[in-house]
Amino acid sequence: MNWYAVFAIYFLMWVVCAFIMLPFGIRTPDETGEQLMKGQADSAPSNFRPWRVVLRATILSAVLFALYYVNYVEGWLTVDMLPGYHPTR
């Protein structure tokens, strides 16, 4: 696997993990006791910390990419092992 593929796959995993991590730890103004500003949605976060999301996404994507890469090298699970897969020859 070349470095471009490694970077592309890791980057895609990181983006997906970042979106997965976004809602964790977020509190609304109702939960924190803050006053809503005029025009602010009730569901808007009052304590959004982007660097925490970046850190969590980086850790999760590193673990998932490590599992993906070890599977790629060792061949634990391949497409041929999937049930119902019959390649046309």
C-alpha angles and dihedrals in degrees: 000000000000125000094253091059092046091052094045094049093045091048092051091048090049093053092049091047091049091055090047091052097047099090097045115105096006118140127193124224089256090060095045096041095240124144118251116242120230109281094012116136118240090235096050112123117248098192106039111163110186096186090059089053090049092050094047092046091049093051094045094046091048091054093045093046091049089054090047093049095047089050089050092052099039098035097225092155123020134174090255090062094059114107114251094019111135114168117215111240 
